[in-house]
C-alpha cells in the first residue's frame, strides 16, 4: 500500500509540474517597519492542526474532500484564532495554500510563514508547514530535517519559527516565539527499536539544536515560547487499567506515558536518552549542549495524554466503533494515539523587561467536527488549542 502511495506521489510530482511552475505564492509575509497590528484584548488564541491537505491524486478512501474541508476551515475555524499553526498544508502542485493565504488575509491574518516551495528537480515536495498570524511576524527561521524514511522521504519535513509581536495599543511590546513541526511518521504497529522511531528522535534532536541557536538570537527574558505540531510521537502507553472493560478509554487509560513519549520530552529538552532505549546496538544519546525546560501542556493540565488521532466511539450497548472513517485509513482506525502537542517554555516569566507576564491559561483538544458535511471532522487529526494571557506586573 505504501509503495503505491509513493508511486502516486511521484505521478503527482511529474504530472502536475506545470501547476507548480505557475504558482506564485511566496512562502512568507513578514512585518515591515510600518506594520501596526495591535491586540484588542490581552490574550492570544493559538491553534495547531494537521490539515491532511496532501498533494493532488493522493487519497485514503473514496475522497479526501480537500477543497470542501479547506472551505469549511476558512469559514468556521480560522476566524476563532489569532495564531494558527498547520501541518500537511502542502503547496506542491496545488493552489490550495495560495487560496488559504488570500482568504486568511481577508480575515485579518496579514502575516504568515510557510515551508519553502519545491520544484520537480528537487525530487521532493515542500514540508507542508504554515504559521498564520494576525499580529506582526518580525523574524523567521526554518529548519529542514534530514530526509525521512519510506513515504516520508518525499516531503522536506522540518520546523518553521516565527517571532510574533504581541502588543496592546499604547502599551509596550512583548514577543511570542512560535515553532511548528512535523516529524517522521510510523506506519503500522510501533516498536521503539524500529528504524523510523530512531529517525524521529534524531529529528527531534535537530529541533533541539535549532532552538539552541534560534532562542538566544531572538528571545529576551520573560518572552514565551510555544512548540506546536504533529510530532508523530504517541505518548499513550495503551495499557488497559480496568480488566472489566475490553476497550481503551481516552482518560483513564491515557495517564501512563510511553517510553517514546518520555524520550521525546527528554530529547527536546536536551537531556538525551539512554542509548539502550532504541536497542542494544544503538550508540546515540541525542544529548544537547543546553537544557531547555519544556512543558507538555495537555498532559500537565488534563492529567492524561488525550487522543488526537484514531479515536473511538462506544455505543450504548458497548459496541466500539471508529470515530472517523471518511479520511482515516482502515489500519489507523481506533489506534487512539496522542501525537499532536502544544508545549510551553517560559521559565523566567517574571523577568520580562517591561514587566509583562505571559502565562498559558487554557489548553485542550479541539476535534473540529464538521456537522452537516460529507466528512465528519476537518482532518484525520484533532487540533490542539491554547490561550496565552498577558498581564502587567505592578512594581
C-alpha positions in Angstrom: 0.0 0.0 0.0 2.8 2.5 0.9 4.7 1.7 -2.3 1.5 2.6 -4.2 1.3 5.8 -2.2 4.9 6.7 -3.2 4.2 5.9 -6.8 1.1 8.2 -6.7 3.1 11.0 -5.2 5.7 10.8 -7.9 2.9 10.8 -10.5 1.6 13.9 -8.8 5.1 15.5 -8.9 5.7 15.0 -12.6 2.1 15.1 -13.9 1.3 18.4 -12.0 4.7 20.0 -12.7 3.2 22.8 -14.8 0.8 23.7 -11.9 3.7 24.2 -9.6 5.6 26.4 -12.1 2.5 28.6 -12.4 2.1 29.0 -8.6 3.4 32.4 -7.4 2.6 32.1 -3.7 5.6 33.3 -1.6 6.5 31.2 1.5 6.4 34.2 3.9 4.8 37.6 4.5 6.6 39.4 7.4 6.0 42.7 9.1 7.5 45.8 7.7 8.8 48.8 9.7 5.4 50.4 9.3 3.3 47.4 10.3 0.9 48.2 13.1 -1.4 45.4 14.3 -2.4 45.6 17.9 -4.1 43.1 20.2 -7.6 44.3 21.3 -7.5 42.1 24.4 -4.6 40.8 26.4 -4.8 37.3 25.1 -3.5 35.3 22.2 -5.5 32.3 20.9 -3.4 29.6 19.2 -4.4 26.5 17.2 -2.3 23.7 15.9 -3.9 21.5 13.3 -2.6 18.8 10.9 -4.7 19.7 7.9 -4.3 16.4 5.9 -4.1 18.5 2.7 -1.8 16.3 0.7 -0.9 16.9 -3.0 -3.4 16.0 -5.7 -4.2 12.4 -6.6 -3.5 11.1 -3.1 -6.4 9.9 -1.0 -7.0 7.2 1.6 -10.6 6.2 0.8 -13.3 7.4 -1.6 -12.3 11.1 -1.3 -10.3 13.3 1.0 -12.7 16.2 0.3 -9.7 18.6 0.3 -11.4 21.6 -1.3 -14.5 21.3 0.8 -12.6 20.9 4.0 -10.4 23.9 3.3 -13.5 26.0 2.6 -15.0 24.8 5.9 -11.8 25.5 7.8 -11.6 29.1 6.4 -15.2 29.9 7.2 -15.8 28.2 10.5 -12.5 27.6 12.3 -9.8 30.0 11.2 -11.7 33.2 12.4 -11.6 31.9 16.0 -7.9 32.2 16.5 -5.0 34.7 16.4 -2.1 32.4 15.5 -2.7 29.2 13.5 0.0 26.5 13.0 -0.7 24.0 10.3 0.9 20.8 9.2 0.3 18.8 6.0 -0.9 22.1 4.3 1.2 21.2 1.2 1.8 23.7 -1.6 3.1 21.3 -4.2 1.1 21.1 -7.4 -1.8 22.8 -5.8 -3.3 26.3 -5.4 -4.9 25.5 -2.0 -2.1 27.1 0.0 -2.3 30.3 -2.0 -6.1 30.2 -1.6 -5.7 29.8 2.2 -3.3 32.8 2.4 -5.6 35.0 0.4 -8.6 34.1 2.5 -6.7 34.4 5.7 -5.6 37.9 4.8 -9.2 39.0 4.4 -9.9 37.6 7.8 -7.1 39.7 9.4 -4.2 37.3 9.2 -1.8 39.7 7.5 1.4 37.7 8.3 2.5 34.2 7.6 5.5 31.9 7.1 5.5 28.5 5.4 7.7 25.7 4.2 9.7 26.7 1.2 8.2 25.5 -2.1 9.9 22.7 -4.0 10.3 22.1 -7.7 10.4 18.9 -9.8 14.2 18.9 -9.8 14.2 18.8 -6.0 12.9 15.2 -6.1 10.8 16.3 -3.1 7.7 18.2 -2.1 7.5 21.0 0.5 7.3 20.3 4.2 3.6 21.4 4.5 4.1 23.7 7.4 2.3 27.1 7.8 2.1 29.7 10.6 -0.6 32.3 10.2 -0.7 35.4 12.5 -3.0 38.4 13.0 0.0 40.2 14.6 3.3 41.1 13.1 5.9 38.4 12.4 9.2 40.2 12.9 11.6 37.4 12.4 11.5 34.0 10.8 13.8 30.9 10.5 13.4 27.5 9.1 14.9 24.0 9.6 14.7 21.1 7.1 15.3 17.8 8.8 17.4 15.0 7.5 15.3 13.2 4.9 12.7 10.8 6.3 12.2 7.1 5.6 9.6 5.3 3.4 6.9 7.7 2.2 8.4 10.4 4.5 11.4 10.6 2.2 9.3 12.7 -0.2 8.3 15.8 1.9 11.0 18.0 3.3 9.8 17.9 6.8 11.2 20.3 9.4 10.4 23.3 11.6 9.1 26.8 11.0 9.8 29.5 13.5 8.0 32.9 13.8 8.7 35.7 16.3 5.4 37.4 16.8 4.9 40.9 18.2 2.1 40.8 20.9 1.2 44.4 21.8 -1.8 46.3 23.1 -2.2 49.7 21.6 -0.4 52.3 23.8 1.5 49.6 25.7 5.0 48.2 25.4 5.5 45.2 23.2 6.5 41.7 24.1 7.1 38.8 21.7 5.8 35.2 21.4 8.2 32.7 19.9 6.2 30.1 17.9 7.6 26.9 16.4 5.7 24.3 14.4 6.9 20.9 13.2 6.0 17.6 11.5 8.3 14.7 12.1 8.9 11.2 10.7 5.8 9.0 10.8 5.5 5.4 11.7 3.2 3.1 9.6 1.6 0.2 11.3 2.5 -1.1 14.8 5.2 1.0 16.5 8.1 -0.8 18.3 10.5 1.6 19.9 13.6 -0.2 18.4 12.5 0.2 14.8 14.4 2.5 12.5 11.7 5.1 11.9 11.5 5.7 15.7 15.2 6.4 15.8 14.9 8.7 12.8 12.1 10.6 14.5 14.1 11.1 17.7 17.0 12.2 15.6 14.8 14.8 14.0 13.7 15.9 17.4 17.3 16.3 18.4 17.7 18.5 15.3 14.8 20.5 16.6 16.5 20.9 20.0 19.7 22.1 18.3 17.6 24.5 16.2 16.2 26.0 19.4 19.7 26.2 20.9 20.6 28.5 18.0 17.4 30.5 17.5 16.3 31.3 21.0 19.5 33.1 22.2 19.4 35.1 18.9 15.8 36.2 19.2 14.4 35.8 22.7 14.6 38.1 25.7 13.9 37.0 29.2 10.2 36.5 30.0 9.1 36.0 26.4 7.0 32.8 26.0 8.0 30.0 23.6 5.4 27.7 22.1 6.1 24.5 20.3 3.3 23.1 18.2 2.7 20.4 15.7 2.2 16.8 14.8 5.2 15.2 16.5 4.2 11.7 15.5 5.2 10.5 18.9 2.4 8.6 20.7 2.7 9.4 24.4 0.0 7.0 25.4 1.1 3.7 26.9 -2.0 1.7 25.8 -2.4 -0.3 29.0 -6.0 -1.1 30.0 -6.4 -0.3 33.6 -9.8 -1.9 34.2 -9.9 -5.6 33.3 -13.7 -5.5 33.1 -13.6 -3.0 30.2 -12.3 -4.5 26.9 -11.5 -1.3 25.1 -9.1 1.6 25.7 -10.6 4.7 27.4 -9.4 8.1 26.5 -9.0 9.5 30.0 -8.5 6.5 32.4 -6.1 4.6 30.1 -4.2 7.7 29.0 -2.4 8.5 32.2 0.7 6.5 31.8 3.4 7.8 29.4 5.0 5.6 26.8 8.8 5.2 26.6 8.9 7.1 23.3 6.8 9.9 24.8 9.2 10.2 27.7 12.1 10.0 25.2 10.6 12.8 23.1 10.5 15.2 26.1 14.0 14.3 27.2 15.5 14.8 23.7 13.6 18.1 23.1 14.8 19.5 26.4 18.4 18.4 25.8 18.7 15.7 28.5 19.1 13.0 25.8 18.2 9.3 26.2 19.9 6.1 27.4 21.2 4.5 24.2 19.7 1.1 25.1 16.2 2.6 24.7 16.5 2.2 21.0 18.1 -1.3 21.1 21.4 -2.8 22.2 23.4 -1.7 19.2 22.3 2.0 19.4 25.0 4.4 20.5 23.2 7.7 20.0 22.1 9.7 23.1 20.7 12.8 21.4 22.0 14.9 24.2 22.0 18.7 23.7 24.5 21.3 24.8 22.0 23.2 26.9 18.8 22.4 28.8 15.6 24.0 27.6 12.7 23.5 30.1 9.6 22.4 28.3 6.1 21.5 29.5 3.7 19.2 27.7 0.7 21.4 28.4 -2.0 18.8 27.6 -0.6 16.2 30.0 0.0 18.8 32.7 -3.3 20.5 32.5 -5.5 17.4 31.9 -3.6 14.8 33.8 -3.5 12.4 30.9 -2.5 12.1 27.2 -5.7 12.8 25.2 -6.4 11.1 21.9 -5.7 13.3 18.9 -5.7 10.6 16.2 -7.7 7.4 15.6 -10.4 7.9 18.3 -13.3 5.6 19.1 -17.0 5.8 19.8 -18.8 3.5 22.3 -22.5 2.8 21.6 -25.0 2.4 24.4 -24.8 -1.4 24.0 -21.0 -1.4 24.4 -20.1 -1.7 20.7 -16.8 0.1 19.9 -16.6 1.8 16.6 -14.0 4.2 15.0 -14.9 7.9 15.5 -13.8 8.8 12.0 -13.8 6.7 8.8 -14.0 9.1 5.9 -10.4 10.3 5.9 -8.6 7.8 8.1 -7.0 4.6 6.7 -8.6 1.4 7.9 -5.4 0.3 9.7 -5.4 3.6 11.7 -9.0 3.3 12.9 -9.2 3.2 16.7 -5.4 3.3 17.3 -6.1 6.0 19.9 -2.8 7.9 19.5 -1.8 11.1 21.3 0.6 12.7 18.7 -0.3 16.4 18.5 1.1 18.9 21.0 1.4 22.4 22.4 4.5 22.7 24.5 5.5 25.7 26.6 8.7 27.3 27.7 8.9 30.4 29.8 10.9 29.7 33.0 11.8 33.3 33.5 8.2 34.6 33.0 8.5 37.3 35.8 11.6 38.9 34.3 10.3 40.4 31.1 11.9 43.8 30.7 8.6 45.7 30.6 7.2 43.5 33.4 4.6 41.9 31.0 3.9 38.4 32.3 2.7 35.8 29.8 1.0 32.7 31.1 -0.7 29.8 29.3 -4.1 29.6 30.9 -6.1 27.3 28.7 -5.2 24.3 26.6 -7.3 21.4 25.2 -8.0 19.1 22.3 -10.2 20.7 19.6 -11.8 17.9 17.5 -13.1 20.4 14.9 -16.1 18.3 13.9 -18.0 19.4 10.8 -21.7 18.8 11.2 -23.7 18.6 8.0 -20.8 17.8 5.8 -19.8 14.7 3.8 -16.8 14.5 6.2 -17.2 14.3 9.9 -14.2 16.4 11.0 -11.8 18.8 9.4 -8.9 16.3 9.3 -7.9 12.8 10.4 -6.3 14.5 13.3 -7.9 16.6 16.1 -6.5 20.1 16.7 -5.0 21.4 19.9 -5.8 24.9 21.0 -4.3 27.1 23.7 -4.7 30.6 25.1 -1.9 32.9 26.4 -2.8 35.7 28.7 -0.6 38.8 29.2 -0.7 40.9 32.4 1.4 43.8 33.7 3.1 43.1 36.9 2.9 46.1 39.3 6.2 47.3 40.8 
